């Protein structure tokens, strides 16, 4: 992808040299790469916020935090990918959803510290440049950036035959956001007696796909179009490609109103590994699994794969996308606020004395 260029400057007059036959014969087509990126410029521009300085074309993306209302705030950054979910997207023939997954995952990762997103950069790599796939990824990235108020200001598209096999594609991204010091969530406020409130996941989000592929395709012999009874009328492909949802809109107002002590984004490692990341010394979390709404795709995987409960809650999110840690006196208010905007939530446990562990009961 192309980064920003000086505002108001005319598009550079570019004379494309003919691609080297030797380079093309080695598996890299520079002209095809630029054609793939150029077709996505309008989608990228549609994400530009007041903080963006410039347009598309220079080596680095420019962003003015003050123009975005973030002057004097702490910057929060995170990098992630979508793992082997891209293999499901490749089977399905559409990479749009994984672009959305990537942005939303990164938004949630900085949200747990109280931050809102400012800008995003992506990395798209494959063995052979395929413009339709690149367009689909960027379309998904741009859609999610617009929904989260995040500017897509640059990135990289790489063609690397030999590193990736034919037809393979990988995507990753980096997000930068900001948080006022008084709204920073670092877990320090968490204490014994705090209440755990869960928000449902929309699917597997971006974790557990290696297990899912083995159980569903290799062991159970299912296809993307199959509709096993566990999925209640939904196809395997639709369930696996359900977009990793963003929790920014329902939760950022709670952060600004000081109603949260901490949040945990439930990604790789599940409840077991992610909740302890925001627990201070001397505390643990006790979680009642029976109150967690069943997620059909998790039920399908755990039943068909005979996955133990402990492994399931470490590999999969098991229906929980975000955990809020709230002072007991504010728990009712938080639940009412969420219900008022149509955000289902469930009280799933409490903070107890312990050594930064998770106890499932």
C-alpha positions as CSV (number, residue, x, y, z in Angstrom):
1,X,0.0,0.0,0.0
2,X,1.1,3.6,-0.6
3,X,1.6,6.0,2.3
4,X,0.8,9.7,2.6
5,X,2.1,12.5,0.5
6,X,2.3,16.3,1.0
7,X,-1.2,17.9,1.2
8,X,-2.2,19.9,-1.8
9,X,0.6,18.6,-3.9
10,X,-0.4,17.3,-7.4
11,X,0.0,13.6,-8.0
12,X,3.5,12.9,-9.1
13,X,4.1,12.4,-12.8
14,X,5.3,8.9,-12.9
15,X,7.0,7.2,-15.8
16,X,6.8,3.4,-15.2
17,X,9.8,1.6,-16.7
18,X,9.0,-1.7,-18.3
19,X,9.3,-4.4,-15.6
20,X,12.5,-6.4,-15.9
21,X,11.8,-9.7,-17.6
22,X,14.4,-11.3,-15.4
23,X,12.6,-10.1,-12.2
24,X,9.3,-11.1,-13.6
25,X,10.6,-14.5,-14.5
26,X,11.8,-14.9,-10.9
27,X,8.3,-14.5,-9.7
28,X,7.9,-10.8,-8.9
29,X,5.9,-8.4,-11.1
30,X,6.4,-4.8,-9.9
31,X,3.8,-3.4,-12.3
32,X,1.2,-5.9,-11.0
33,X,1.9,-4.8,-7.5
34,X,1.4,-1.1,-8.2
35,X,-1.8,-1.9,-10.2
36,X,-3.1,-3.8,-7.2
37,X,-2.5,-0.9,-4.8
38,X,-3.6,1.9,-7.1
39,X,-7.0,0.5,-7.4
40,X,-7.6,0.8,-3.7
41,X,-6.7,4.5,-3.2
42,X,-10.3,5.7,-2.9
43,X,-11.0,3.2,-0.2
44,X,-8.0,4.4,1.7
45,X,-8.9,8.0,1.3
46,X,-12.3,7.3,2.7
47,X,-10.8,6.6,6.1
48,X,-8.9,9.9,6.4
49,X,-9.6,11.8,9.6
50,X,-8.7,15.3,10.6
51,X,-5.4,14.1,11.9
52,X,-4.2,12.9,8.5
53,X,-1.5,15.2,6.9
54,X,-1.3,14.6,3.2
55,X,-2.6,12.1,0.7
56,X,-1.3,8.9,-0.8
57,X,2.2,8.5,-2.3
58,X,5.1,9.3,0.1
59,X,7.3,7.0,2.0
60,X,5.8,7.6,5.4
61,X,2.3,8.4,6.6
62,X,1.9,11.7,8.4
63,X,-0.5,12.3,11.3
64,X,-1.1,15.3,13.6
65,X,-2.4,14.1,17.0
66,X,-3.4,17.6,18.0
67,X,-5.7,17.9,14.9
68,X,-7.3,14.6,16.0
69,X,-7.9,16.0,19.6
70,X,-5.1,13.9,21.1
71,X,-2.7,16.6,22.0
72,X,-0.8,15.7,25.2
73,X,-2.3,12.2,25.5
74,X,-0.4,9.0,25.8
75,X,0.2,7.0,22.6
76,X,-0.8,3.3,22.7
77,X,0.4,1.0,19.9
78,X,-0.2,-2.7,19.1
79,X,0.7,-5.1,16.2
80,X,-1.1,-8.3,15.3
81,X,-2.3,-10.5,12.6
82,X,-5.3,-12.8,11.9
83,X,-3.4,-16.1,11.9
84,X,-4.6,-19.0,9.8
85,X,-8.1,-17.5,9.4
86,X,-6.7,-16.3,6.1
87,X,-6.7,-19.9,4.9
88,X,-10.4,-20.1,5.5
89,X,-10.9,-16.9,3.6
90,X,-8.8,-18.3,0.7
91,X,-11.0,-21.4,0.6
92,X,-14.1,-19.1,0.6
93,X,-12.6,-16.9,-2.1
94,X,-13.1,-13.6,-0.3
95,X,-10.6,-11.8,1.9
96,X,-12.8,-8.8,2.8
97,X,-13.7,-10.1,6.2
98,X,-10.1,-10.7,7.3
99,X,-9.3,-7.1,6.6
100,X,-12.1,-6.1,9.0
101,X,-10.9,-8.8,11.5
102,X,-7.4,-7.3,11.6
103,X,-8.5,-3.7,12.3
104,X,-11.1,-4.7,14.9
105,X,-8.7,-7.0,16.7
106,X,-6.1,-4.2,17.0
107,X,-8.7,-1.7,18.1
108,X,-9.8,-4.0,20.9
109,X,-6.2,-4.5,22.0
110,X,-5.6,-0.8,22.7
111,X,-9.1,-0.3,23.9
112,X,-8.4,-2.4,27.0
113,X,-6.0,0.3,28.1
114,X,-8.6,3.0,27.5
115,X,-7.3,4.2,24.2
116,X,-9.2,5.2,21.0
117,X,-7.6,4.5,17.6
118,X,-5.9,7.2,15.6
119,X,-4.3,5.5,12.7
120,X,-3.5,2.1,11.2
121,X,-0.9,0.6,8.9
122,X,-1.1,-2.8,7.2
123,X,1.2,-5.4,5.8
124,X,-0.1,-7.7,3.0
125,X,2.2,-10.5,1.7
126,X,1.8,-13.3,-0.8
127,X,3.7,-15.5,-3.2
128,X,2.2,-14.0,-6.4
129,X,0.5,-10.6,-6.6
130,X,-3.2,-11.1,-7.1
131,X,-4.9,-7.6,-7.4
132,X,-8.5,-8.9,-6.6
133,X,-7.3,-10.3,-3.3
134,X,-5.4,-7.2,-2.4
135,X,-8.5,-5.1,-3.2
136,X,-10.6,-7.3,-1.0
137,X,-8.2,-7.0,2.0
138,X,-7.9,-3.3,1.6
139,X,-11.7,-2.9,1.2
140,X,-12.2,-4.7,4.6
141,X,-9.4,-2.7,6.2
142,X,-11.0,0.6,5.1
143,X,-14.5,-0.4,6.1
144,X,-13.4,-1.3,9.7
145,X,-11.2,1.9,9.9
146,X,-14.2,4.0,8.9
147,X,-16.4,2.3,11.5
148,X,-13.8,2.8,14.2
149,X,-12.8,6.4,13.3
150,X,-9.3,5.3,12.4
151,X,-7.3,6.6,9.5
152,X,-5.6,4.0,7.2
153,X,-2.4,6.0,6.4
154,X,-0.1,3.5,4.9
155,X,1.4,0.0,4.8
156,X,3.2,-2.5,2.6
157,X,2.3,-5.0,-0.1
158,X,4.9,-7.6,-0.6
159,X,5.3,-10.3,-3.3
160,X,7.6,-13.0,-2.0
161,X,7.7,-16.2,-4.0
162,X,9.5,-19.0,-2.1
163,X,8.6,-17.6,1.3
164,X,4.9,-18.2,0.6
165,X,3.4,-21.0,-1.4
166,X,1.2,-20.4,-4.5
167,X,-2.2,-19.0,-3.4
168,X,-1.1,-18.1,0.1
169,X,-1.6,-14.7,1.6
170,X,-0.8,-13.2,5.0
171,X,-1.8,-10.0,6.6
172,X,-0.8,-8.1,9.7
173,X,-1.2,-4.6,11.0
174,X,-0.1,-1.9,13.5
175,X,-2.4,0.5,15.2
176,X,-1.6,3.6,17.1
177,X,-4.2,5.2,19.5
178,X,-4.2,7.6,22.3
179,X,-5.6,7.9,25.9
180,X,-5.7,10.7,28.3
181,X,-3.6,9.9,31.4
182,X,-6.7,10.1,33.7
183,X,-8.5,7.5,31.6
184,X,-5.6,5.0,31.3
185,X,-6.6,1.5,32.4
186,X,-3.6,-0.5,33.6
187,X,-5.2,-2.9,36.2
188,X,-3.9,-1.0,39.2
189,X,-7.4,-0.3,40.4
190,X,-8.6,-3.9,40.3
191,X,-9.3,-5.3,43.8
192,X,-10.9,-8.2,45.6
193,X,-14.7,-8.1,45.3
194,X,-14.7,-6.5,41.8
195,X,-17.3,-7.9,39.4
196,X,-16.5,-9.5,36.1
197,X,-18.9,-8.7,33.2
198,X,-18.6,-10.5,29.9
199,X,-19.5,-9.3,26.4
200,X,-20.2,-11.9,23.8
201,X,-17.9,-12.7,20.9
202,X,-19.3,-12.8,17.3
203,X,-17.4,-16.0,16.5
204,X,-13.9,-17.4,16.9
205,X,-12.7,-13.9,16.2
206,X,-9.0,-14.5,15.1
207,X,-7.8,-17.3,17.3
208,X,-8.1,-21.1,17.3
209,X,-8.3,-21.6,13.6
210,X,-5.5,-24.2,13.4
211,X,-7.6,-26.4,15.8
212,X,-10.8,-25.6,14.0
213,X,-9.3,-26.6,10.6
214,X,-8.0,-29.9,11.9
215,X,-11.2,-30.8,13.7
216,X,-13.7,-29.7,11.1
217,X,-12.0,-30.4,7.8
218,X,-9.4,-33.1,8.5
219,X,-11.1,-35.1,11.3
220,X,-14.8,-34.5,10.7
221,X,-14.6,-34.1,6.9
222,X,-16.8,-31.1,6.7
223,X,-16.8,-28.5,4.0
224,X,-17.4,-24.7,4.1
225,X,-21.0,-25.2,2.8
226,X,-22.0,-27.9,5.2
227,X,-24.6,-26.9,7.8
228,X,-24.1,-29.3,10.8
229,X,-26.9,-29.3,13.4
230,X,-24.6,-27.6,16.0
231,X,-24.6,-24.4,13.9
232,X,-28.4,-24.1,13.9
233,X,-28.8,-23.4,10.2
234,X,-25.5,-21.6,9.6
235,X,-22.9,-22.9,7.2
236,X,-19.4,-23.8,8.4
237,X,-17.9,-21.1,6.2
238,X,-20.2,-18.4,7.6
239,X,-19.5,-19.4,11.2
240,X,-15.7,-19.5,10.7
241,X,-15.6,-16.2,8.8
242,X,-17.8,-14.2,11.2
243,X,-16.1,-10.9,11.6
244,X,-14.1,-10.2,14.8
245,X,-16.2,-7.5,16.3
246,X,-15.0,-4.2,17.7
247,X,-16.1,-3.2,21.2
248,X,-15.0,0.4,20.9
249,X,-18.4,2.1,20.6
250,X,-20.1,0.4,23.5
251,X,-17.1,0.6,25.9
252,X,-15.2,3.8,25.3
253,X,-18.0,5.9,26.9
254,X,-17.7,3.7,30.0
255,X,-14.0,4.4,30.1
256,X,-14.5,8.1,29.9
257,X,-17.1,8.0,32.7
258,X,-14.6,6.1,35.0
259,X,-16.9,3.1,35.4
260,X,-14.2,0.4,34.6
261,X,-11.2,-0.8,36.6
262,X,-9.8,-2.9,33.7
263,X,-10.7,-4.8,30.5
264,X,-9.3,-8.0,29.0
265,X,-9.6,-8.8,25.3
266,X,-10.1,-12.5,25.0
267,X,-7.8,-13.6,22.1
268,X,-5.1,-16.4,21.9
269,X,-4.8,-18.0,25.3
270,X,-8.5,-17.6,26.0
271,X,-9.8,-16.7,29.5
272,X,-7.0,-18.5,31.2
273,X,-4.2,-16.4,29.8
274,X,-5.8,-13.0,29.0
275,X,-7.6,-12.1,32.2
276,X,-4.5,-12.5,34.4
277,X,-2.7,-9.8,32.2
278,X,-4.8,-7.1,33.9
279,X,-4.8,-8.5,37.4
280,X,-2.5,-6.9,40.1
281,X,-0.5,-9.0,42.5
282,X,-2.5,-10.8,45.1
283,X,-5.7,-11.2,43.0
284,X,-7.2,-13.9,40.9
285,X,-10.5,-14.3,38.9
286,X,-13.2,-16.7,39.6
287,X,-15.4,-17.3,36.5
288,X,-18.7,-19.2,36.4
289,X,-18.8,-20.8,33.0
290,X,-22.5,-21.7,33.1
291,X,-23.5,-18.1,32.6
292,X,-21.5,-17.7,29.4
293,X,-23.8,-17.9,26.3
294,X,-23.1,-20.9,24.2
295,X,-21.3,-20.1,20.9
296,X,-22.3,-22.7,18.3
297,X,-19.0,-22.8,16.5
298,X,-17.2,-23.5,19.7
299,X,-19.7,-26.2,20.6
300,X,-19.1,-27.8,17.2
301,X,-15.3,-27.8,17.5
302,X,-15.2,-29.0,21.1
303,X,-17.8,-31.8,20.6
304,X,-16.5,-33.1,17.2
305,X,-12.8,-32.8,18.4
306,X,-13.4,-34.1,21.9
307,X,-11.6,-31.1,23.3
308,X,-11.2,-31.0,27.1
309,X,-12.7,-28.0,28.9
310,X,-9.3,-26.7,30.0
311,X,-7.9,-26.8,26.5
312,X,-11.1,-25.3,25.0
313,X,-10.9,-22.3,27.4
314,X,-7.3,-21.7,26.5
315,X,-7.4,-22.1,22.7
316,X,-10.9,-20.6,22.0
317,X,-12.8,-17.6,23.4
318,X,-15.8,-19.9,24.1
319,X,-18.2,-17.1,23.5
320,X,-16.5,-14.3,25.5
321,X,-14.9,-11.5,23.5
322,X,-14.3,-9.0,26.2
323,X,-14.2,-9.1,30.0
324,X,-14.9,-6.0,32.0
325,X,-13.7,-5.7,35.6
326,X,-15.9,-3.3,37.5
327,X,-16.3,-2.1,41.1
328,X,-19.2,-4.0,42.6
329,X,-21.1,-0.7,43.4
330,X,-21.0,0.2,39.7
331,X,-21.9,-3.2,38.2
332,X,-25.6,-2.6,38.0
333,X,-25.0,0.8,36.3
334,X,-22.6,-0.7,33.8
335,X,-25.1,-3.4,32.9
336,X,-27.9,-0.9,32.5
337,X,-25.8,1.3,30.3
338,X,-25.0,-1.7,28.0
339,X,-28.5,-2.9,27.9
340,X,-29.7,0.6,27.0
341,X,-27.6,0.5,23.8
342,X,-28.6,-3.1,23.0
343,X,-25.3,-4.6,24.1
344,X,-25.9,-8.0,25.8
345,X,-23.7,-8.5,28.8
346,X,-23.6,-11.2,31.5
347,X,-22.2,-11.1,35.0
348,X,-19.6,-13.9,34.9
349,X,-17.6,-13.8,38.1
350,X,-15.6,-11.9,40.6
351,X,-12.1,-11.0,41.7
352,X,-10.8,-13.0,44.6
353,X,-7.6,-13.3,46.5
354,X,-4.9,-15.2,44.7
355,X,-1.8,-15.3,42.5
356,X,-3.0,-13.8,39.2
357,X,-4.8,-17.0,38.0
358,X,-8.2,-17.8,36.6
359,X,-10.5,-20.4,38.3
360,X,-13.3,-21.8,36.2
361,X,-16.2,-23.1,38.3
